[in-house]
Amino acid sequence: MGSSVNLVGTTFTCILFSWIIDSGASNHICTSLSLFSSYSPVHNQISVQQPNGFQAPVKHIGTINISPSLLLTNVYHIPTFKFNLLSVSQLTESINCDAIFSSSGCIFQDQATKKMIGQGSARNGLFYLNEDLVSNKHDKDHYCLSHPLSSFFSSKHCNKFDL
């Protein structure tokens, strides 16, 4: 899922660049505005219901280049959300691809060329977009490995799991 560090019984995992492939999500959601190649602020009130029942406001809508072959459009920027979500229905409709799932992973395949344009792996009951496809991997490694611990371990960039 990302770079991990274990400190005194607590594991922190950098989720800024991880994407959960979600067949139930109606929209792509990203927590970090720095991943967007372009965006516009949301002027009318749009919110997304989180699993805990609370509403999370959408701050921006824009585009993210996951890789040369995976372009996410109309992505909701929700800084308070805990995870980046790749909506299967939004992706397959917007770029005309098929999503093929198995017990160990999934692939995204261009409908016209049948070329694989993305893939994910199953881990702990969820599907994650494979990180080697992320075009800003260098930025991810730089961020997760070189930023001061205080900013790295902020809830904006890391997910905390108590052991």
CYANA upper distance limits for C-alpha pairs under 8 A (distance plus 0.5 A):
  1 MET  CA     13 THR  CA      7.82
  1 MET  CA     14 CYS  CA      8.19
  1 MET  CA     15 ILE  CA      7.39
  1 MET  CA     18 SER  CA      6.32
  1 MET  CA    128 TYR  CA      7.50
  2 GLY  CA     13 THR  CA      6.46
  2 GLY  CA     14 CYS  CA      5.76
  2 GLY  CA     15 ILE  CA      6.54
  2 GLY  CA     17 PHE  CA      7.85
  2 GLY  CA     18 SER  CA      6.76
  2 GLY  CA    131 GLU  CA      8.47
  3 SER  CA     13 THR  CA      6.12
  3 SER  CA     14 CYS  CA      5.78
  3 SER  CA    144 CYS  CA      7.22
  4 SER  CA     11 THR  CA      7.21
  4 SER  CA     12 PHE  CA      6.04
  4 SER  CA     13 THR  CA      4.82
  4 SER  CA     14 CYS  CA      6.85
  5 VAL  CA     11 THR  CA      6.14
  5 VAL  CA     12 PHE  CA      5.87
  5 VAL  CA     13 THR  CA      7.12
  6 ASN  CA     10 THR  CA      6.06
  6 ASN  CA     11 THR  CA      4.79
  6 ASN  CA     12 PHE  CA      6.89
  7 LEU  CA     11 THR  CA      6.85
  9 GLY  CA    162 ASP  CA      7.13
  9 GLY  CA    163 LEU  CA      6.04
 10 THR  CA    160 LYS  CA      7.43
 10 THR  CA    161 PHE  CA      6.47
 10 THR  CA    162 ASP  CA      5.32
 10 THR  CA    163 LEU  CA      6.30
 11 THR  CA    160 LYS  CA      6.44
 11 THR  CA    161 PHE  CA      5.85
 11 THR  CA    162 ASP  CA      7.06
 11 THR  CA    163 LEU  CA      7.81
 12 PHE  CA    153 PHE  CA      7.56
 12 PHE  CA    158 CYS  CA      6.42
 12 PHE  CA    159 ASN  CA      6.03
 12 PHE  CA    160 LYS  CA      5.20
 12 PHE  CA    161 PHE  CA      6.95
 13 THR  CA    158 CYS  CA      5.81
 13 THR  CA    159 ASN  CA      5.75
 13 THR  CA    160 LYS  CA      7.20
 14 CYS  CA     18 SER  CA      8.25
 14 CYS  CA    144 CYS  CA      7.07
 14 CYS  CA    152 PHE  CA      8.40
 14 CYS  CA    157 HIS  CA      6.36
 14 CYS  CA    158 CYS  CA      4.91
 14 CYS  CA    159 ASN  CA      6.94
 15 ILE  CA     19 TRP  CA      8.37
 15 ILE  CA     83 PHE  CA      7.29
 15 ILE  CA     84 ASN  CA      8.19
 15 ILE  CA    157 HIS  CA      6.53
 15 ILE  CA    158 CYS  CA      5.97
 15 ILE  CA    159 ASN  CA      6.91
 16 LEU  CA     31 THR  CA      7.65
 16 LEU  CA     32 SER  CA      7.27
 16 LEU  CA     83 PHE  CA      8.30
 16 LEU  CA     84 ASN  CA      7.96
 16 LEU  CA    140 LYS  CA      8.39
 16 LEU  CA    156 LYS  CA      8.22
 16 LEU  CA    157 HIS  CA      5.67
 16 LEU  CA    158 CYS  CA      7.46
 17 PHE  CA     84 ASN  CA      8.25
 17 PHE  CA    131 GLU  CA      8.48
 17 PHE  CA    134 VAL  CA      8.43
 17 PHE  CA    140 LYS  CA      6.90
 18 SER  CA     83 PHE  CA      8.27
 18 SER  CA     84 ASN  CA      7.02
 18 SER  CA    128 TYR  CA      7.67
 18 SER  CA    129 LEU  CA      7.61
 18 SER  CA    131 GLU  CA      7.56
 19 TRP  CA     83 PHE  CA      7.78
 19 TRP  CA     84 ASN  CA      5.45
 19 TRP  CA     85 LEU  CA      6.02
 19 TRP  CA     86 LEU  CA      6.70
 19 TRP  CA    128 TYR  CA      6.17
 19 TRP  CA    129 LEU  CA      5.94
 20 ILE  CA     83 PHE  CA      7.81
 20 ILE  CA     84 ASN  CA      6.68
 20 ILE  CA     85 LEU  CA      5.43
 20 ILE  CA     86 LEU  CA      6.46
 20 ILE  CA    126 LEU  CA      7.54
 20 ILE  CA    127 PHE  CA      6.35
 20 ILE  CA    128 TYR  CA      5.06
 20 ILE  CA    129 LEU  CA      6.82
 21 ILE  CA     85 LEU  CA      6.55
 21 ILE  CA     86 LEU  CA      5.32
 21 ILE  CA     87 SER  CA      6.87
 21 ILE  CA     88 VAL  CA      7.15
 21 ILE  CA    120 GLY  CA      8.04
 21 ILE  CA    126 LEU  CA      8.05
 21 ILE  CA    127 PHE  CA      5.79
 21 ILE  CA    128 TYR  CA      6.05
 21 ILE  CA    129 LEU  CA      6.83
 22 ASP  CA     85 LEU  CA      6.73
 22 ASP  CA     86 LEU  CA      6.31
 22 ASP  CA     87 SER  CA      5.72
 22 ASP  CA     88 VAL  CA      6.45
 22 ASP  CA    127 PHE  CA      7.95
 23 SER  CA     87 SER  CA      6.55
 23 SER  CA     88 VAL  CA      5.46
 23 SER  CA     89 SER  CA      7.14
 24 GLY  CA     87 SER  CA      7.72
 24 GLY  CA     88 VAL  CA      8.20
 25 ALA  CA     85 LEU  CA      7.94
 25 ALA  CA     86 LEU  CA      8.13
 25 ALA  CA     87 SER  CA      5.55
 25 ALA  CA     88 VAL  CA      7.82
 25 ALA  CA     89 SER  CA      8.15
 26 SER  CA     87 SER  CA      6.46
 26 SER  CA     89 SER  CA      7.20
 26 SER  CA     90 GLN  CA      7.04
 27 ASN  CA     74 ASN  CA      8.31
 27 ASN  CA     75 VAL  CA      7.27
 27 ASN  CA     76 TYR  CA      7.54
 27 ASN  CA     85 LEU  CA      8.40
 27 ASN  CA     86 LEU  CA      7.96
 27 ASN  CA     87 SER  CA      5.86
 27 ASN  CA     90 GLN  CA      6.65
 28 HIS  CA     72 LEU  CA      8.06
 28 HIS  CA     74 ASN  CA      7.88
 28 HIS  CA     75 VAL  CA      5.40
 28 HIS  CA     76 TYR  CA      6.58
 28 HIS  CA     84 ASN  CA      8.11
 28 HIS  CA     85 LEU  CA      5.88
 28 HIS  CA     86 LEU  CA      5.33
 28 HIS  CA     87 SER  CA      5.44
 28 HIS  CA     90 GLN  CA      7.70
 29 ILE  CA     75 VAL  CA      6.17
 29 ILE  CA     76 TYR  CA      5.26
 29 ILE  CA     77 HIS  CA      6.46
 29 ILE  CA     78 ILE  CA      7.15
 29 ILE  CA     83 PHE  CA      8.28
 29 ILE  CA     84 ASN  CA      5.91
 29 ILE  CA     85 LEU  CA      5.45
 29 ILE  CA     86 LEU  CA      7.29
 29 ILE  CA     87 SER  CA      8.49
 30 CYS  CA     35 LEU  CA      8.50
 30 CYS  CA     75 VAL  CA      7.37
 30 CYS  CA     76 TYR  CA      6.69
 30 CYS  CA     77 HIS  CA      5.55
 30 CYS  CA     78 ILE  CA      6.65
 30 CYS  CA     79 PRO  CA      7.93
 30 CYS  CA     81 PHE  CA      8.24
 30 CYS  CA     83 PHE  CA      7.58
 30 CYS  CA     84 ASN  CA      5.03
 30 CYS  CA     85 LEU  CA      7.05
 31 THR  CA     77 HIS  CA      6.31
 31 THR  CA     78 ILE  CA      5.70
 31 THR  CA     79 PRO  CA      4.91
 31 THR  CA     80 THR  CA      7.30
 31 THR  CA     81 PHE  CA      6.37
 31 THR  CA     82 LYS  CA      7.52
 31 THR  CA     83 PHE  CA      7.13
 31 THR  CA     84 ASN  CA      6.54
 31 THR  CA    156 LYS  CA      8.03
 32 SER  CA     36 PHE  CA      8.30
 32 SER  CA     77 HIS  CA      7.39
 32 SER  CA     78 ILE  CA      8.21
 32 SER  CA     79 PRO  CA      6.66
 32 SER  CA    156 LYS  CA      8.45
 33 LEU  CA     77 HIS  CA      7.02
 33 LEU  CA     79 PRO  CA      8.32
 35 LEU  CA     64 ILE  CA      6.75
 36 PHE  CA     62 GLY  CA      7.00
 36 PHE  CA     63 THR  CA      6.08
 36 PHE  CA     64 ILE  CA      5.16
 36 PHE  CA     65 ASN  CA      7.96
 37 SER  CA     62 GLY  CA      8.09
 37 SER  CA     63 THR  CA      6.26
 37 SER  CA     64 ILE  CA      5.98
 37 SER  CA     65 ASN  CA      7.31
 38 SER  CA     62 GLY  CA      5.98
 38 SER  CA     63 THR  CA      5.92
 38 SER  CA     64 ILE  CA      7.87
 39 TYR  CA     60 HIS  CA      6.73
 39 TYR  CA     61 ILE  CA      5.94
 39 TYR  CA     62 GLY  CA      4.32
 39 TYR  CA     63 THR  CA      6.82
 40 SER  CA     60 HIS  CA      5.93
 40 SER  CA     61 ILE  CA      6.08
 40 SER  CA     62 GLY  CA      6.71
 41 PRO  CA     59 LYS  CA      6.52
 41 PRO  CA     60 HIS  CA      4.79
 41 PRO  CA     61 ILE  CA      7.04
 42 VAL  CA     46 ILE  CA      8.08
 42 VAL  CA     58 VAL  CA      7.39
 42 VAL  CA     59 LYS  CA      6.02
 42 VAL  CA     60 HIS  CA      5.56
 42 VAL  CA     61 ILE  CA      7.19
 45 GLN  CA     57 PRO  CA      7.77
 45 GLN  CA     58 VAL  CA      8.06
 46 ILE  CA     57 PRO  CA      6.46
 46 ILE  CA     58 VAL  CA      6.05
 47 SER  CA     55 GLN  CA      6.34
 47 SER  CA     56 ALA  CA      5.72
 47 SER  CA     57 PRO  CA      4.71
 47 SER  CA     58 VAL  CA      5.93
 48 VAL  CA     55 GLN  CA      5.95
 48 VAL  CA     56 ALA  CA      5.68
 48 VAL  CA     57 PRO  CA      6.97
 48 VAL  CA     58 VAL  CA      7.73
 49 GLN  CA     53 GLY  CA      6.37
 49 GLN  CA     54 PHE  CA      6.24
 49 GLN  CA     55 GLN  CA      5.00
 49 GLN  CA     56 ALA  CA      6.75
 50 GLN  CA     54 PHE  CA      6.00
 50 GLN  CA     55 GLN  CA      6.55
 50 GLN  CA     56 ALA  CA      7.23
 50 GLN  CA     81 PHE  CA      8.46
 56 ALA  CA     78 ILE  CA      7.36
 56 ALA  CA     80 THR  CA      7.34
 56 ALA  CA     81 PHE  CA      7.56
 57 PRO  CA     78 ILE  CA      6.91
 58 VAL  CA     76 TYR  CA      6.47
 58 VAL  CA     77 HIS  CA      6.23
 58 VAL  CA     78 ILE  CA      5.52
 59 LYS  CA     76 TYR  CA      7.95
 59 LYS  CA     77 HIS  CA      6.14
 59 LYS  CA     78 ILE  CA      6.46
 59 LYS  CA     79 PRO  CA      8.18
 60 HIS  CA     76 TYR  CA      6.58
 60 HIS  CA     77 HIS  CA      5.50
 60 HIS  CA     78 ILE  CA      8.03
 61 ILE  CA     74 ASN  CA      6.08
 61 ILE  CA     75 VAL  CA      5.82
 61 ILE  CA     76 TYR  CA      5.30
 61 ILE  CA     77 HIS  CA      6.46
 62 GLY  CA     73 THR  CA      6.63
 62 GLY  CA     74 ASN  CA      5.62
 62 GLY  CA     75 VAL  CA      5.67
 62 GLY  CA     76 TYR  CA      7.37
 62 GLY  CA     77 HIS  CA      8.19
 63 THR  CA     71 LEU  CA      7.72
 63 THR  CA     72 LEU  CA      6.09
 63 THR  CA     73 THR  CA      5.01
 63 THR  CA     74 ASN  CA      6.59
 63 THR  CA     75 VAL  CA      6.49
 64 ILE  CA     71 LEU  CA      6.54
 64 ILE  CA     72 LEU  CA      5.63
 64 ILE  CA     73 THR  CA      7.13
 64 ILE  CA     75 VAL  CA      7.81
 65 ASN  CA     70 LEU  CA      6.83
 65 ASN  CA     71 LEU  CA      5.21
 65 ASN  CA     72 LEU  CA      6.78
 65 ASN  CA    135 SER  CA      7.80
 66 ILE  CA     70 LEU  CA      5.87
 66 ILE  CA     71 LEU  CA      6.43
 66 ILE  CA     72 LEU  CA      7.56
 66 ILE  CA    133 LEU  CA      7.65
 66 ILE  CA    134 VAL  CA      5.66
 66 ILE  CA    135 SER  CA      6.26
 66 ILE  CA    136 ASN  CA      8.21
 67 SER  CA     71 LEU  CA      7.38
 67 SER  CA    133 LEU  CA      6.33
 67 SER  CA    134 VAL  CA      5.86
 67 SER  CA    135 SER  CA      5.14
 68 PRO  CA    135 SER  CA      7.73
 69 SER  CA    117 ILE  CA      6.02
 69 SER  CA    118 GLY  CA      8.09
 70 LEU  CA    117 ILE  CA      7.12
 70 LEU  CA    118 GLY  CA      7.53
 71 LEU  CA     95 ILE  CA      8.46
 72 LEU  CA     91 LEU  CA      7.46
 73 THR  CA     94 SER  CA      8.17
 79 PRO  CA    156 LYS  CA      7.83
 80 THR  CA    156 LYS  CA      8.07
 82 LYS  CA    156 LYS  CA      8.16
 82 LYS  CA    159 ASN  CA      7.94
 86 LEU  CA     91 LEU  CA      8.00
 87 SER  CA     91 LEU  CA      6.57
 88 VAL  CA     92 THR  CA      6.53
 88 VAL  CA     99 ALA  CA      7.74
 89 SER  CA     93 GLU  CA      6.62
 90 GLN  CA     94 SER  CA      6.48
 91 LEU  CA     95 ILE  CA      6.60
 91 LEU  CA     96 ASN  CA      8.25
 91 LEU  CA     97 CYS  CA      7.96
 92 THR  CA     96 ASN  CA      5.78
 92 THR  CA     97 CYS  CA      5.25
 92 THR  CA     98 ASP  CA      6.41
 92 THR  CA     99 ALA  CA      7.49
 93 GLU  CA     97 CYS  CA      7.68
 95 ILE  CA    110 ASP  CA      8.40
 96 ASN  CA    110 ASP  CA      6.99
 96 ASN  CA    111 GLN  CA      6.46
 97 CYS  CA    108 PHE  CA      6.78
 97 CYS  CA    109 GLN  CA      5.78
 97 CYS  CA    110 ASP  CA      4.90
 97 CYS  CA    111 GLN  CA      5.43
 98 ASP  CA    108 PHE  CA      6.06
 98 ASP  CA    109 GLN  CA      5.65
 98 ASP  CA    110 ASP  CA      6.96
 98 ASP  CA    111 GLN  CA      6.71
 99 ALA  CA    106 CYS  CA      7.36
 99 ALA  CA    107 ILE  CA      6.31
 99 ALA  CA    108 PHE  CA      5.16
 99 ALA  CA    109 GLN  CA      7.06
100 ILE  CA    106 CYS  CA      5.88
100 ILE  CA    107 ILE  CA      5.85
100 ILE  CA    108 PHE  CA      6.98
100 ILE  CA    109 GLN  CA      8.38
101 PHE  CA    105 GLY  CA      6.51
101 PHE  CA    106 CYS  CA      4.72
101 PHE  CA    107 ILE  CA      7.20
102 SER  CA    106 CYS  CA      6.44
103 SER  CA    122 ALA  CA      7.58
104 SER  CA    121 SER  CA      6.66
104 SER  CA    122 ALA  CA      5.64
105 GLY  CA    119 GLN  CA      7.89
105 GLY  CA    120 GLY  CA      5.85
105 GLY  CA    121 SER  CA      4.65
105 GLY  CA    122 ALA  CA      5.35
105 GLY  CA    127 PHE  CA      7.08
106 CYS  CA    119 GLN  CA      6.04
106 CYS  CA    120 GLY  CA      5.59
106 CYS  CA    121 SER  CA      6.97
106 CYS  CA    122 ALA  CA      8.37
106 CYS  CA    127 PHE  CA      8.08
107 ILE  CA    116 MET  CA      7.23
107 ILE  CA    117 ILE  CA      8.17
107 ILE  CA    118 GLY  CA      6.21
107 ILE  CA    119 GLN  CA      4.60
107 ILE  CA    120 GLY  CA      6.76
108 PHE  CA    116 MET  CA      6.29
108 PHE  CA    117 ILE  CA      6.10
108 PHE  CA    118 GLY  CA      5.43
108 PHE  CA    119 GLN  CA      6.38
109 GLN  CA    114 LYS  CA      6.01
109 GLN  CA    115 LYS  CA      5.96
109 GLN  CA    116 MET  CA      4.84
109 GLN  CA    117 ILE  CA      6.05
109 GLN  CA    118 GLY  CA      7.63
110 ASP  CA    114 LYS  CA      5.43
110 ASP  CA    115 LYS  CA      5.88
110 ASP  CA    116 MET  CA      6.86
110 ASP  CA    117 ILE  CA      6.99
111 GLN  CA    115 LYS  CA      8.45
118 GLY  CA    129 LEU  CA      8.12
118 GLY  CA    130 ASN  CA      8.35
118 GLY  CA    133 LEU  CA      7.48
119 GLN  CA    129 LEU  CA      6.53
119 GLN  CA    130 ASN  CA      6.51
120 GLY  CA    127 PHE  CA      6.49
120 GLY  CA    128 TYR  CA      5.62
120 GLY  CA    129 LEU  CA      4.65
120 GLY  CA    130 ASN  CA      5.37
121 SER  CA    127 PHE  CA      5.89
121 SER  CA    128 TYR  CA      5.90
121 SER  CA    129 LEU  CA      7.08
121 SER  CA    130 ASN  CA      6.88
122 ALA  CA    126 LEU  CA      6.03
122 ALA  CA    127 PHE  CA      4.87
122 ALA  CA    128 TYR  CA      6.91
123 ARG  CA    127 PHE  CA      6.72
123 ARG  CA    128 TYR  CA      7.79
129 LEU  CA    133 LEU  CA      8.24
130 ASN  CA    134 VAL  CA      8.04
131 GLU  CA    137 LYS  CA      7.91
132 ASP  CA    137 LYS  CA      7.76
136 ASN  CA    140 LYS  CA      6.85
137 LYS  CA    141 ASP  CA      6.67
138 HIS  CA    142 HIS  CA      6.59
139 ASP  CA    143 TYR  CA      6.50
140 LYS  CA    144 CYS  CA      6.47
141 ASP  CA    145 LEU  CA      6.32
142 HIS  CA    146 SER  CA      6.06
142 HIS  CA    147 HIS  CA      8.13
143 TYR  CA    147 HIS  CA      6.18
143 TYR  CA    152 PHE  CA      8.38
144 CYS  CA    152 PHE  CA      7.16
147 HIS  CA    151 SER  CA      7.18
147 HIS  CA    152 PHE  CA      6.49
148 PRO  CA    152 PHE  CA      6.59
149 LEU  CA    153 PHE  CA      6.37
150 SER  CA    154 SER  CA      6.99
151 SER  CA    157 HIS  CA      8.37
152 PHE  CA    157 HIS  CA      6.73
152 PHE  CA    158 CYS  CA      7.33
153 PHE  CA    157 HIS  CA      7.21
153 PHE  CA    158 CYS  CA      6.16
154 SER  CA    158 CYS  CA      6.67
155 SER  CA    159 ASN  CA      6.83
155 SER  CA    160 LYS  CA      8.18
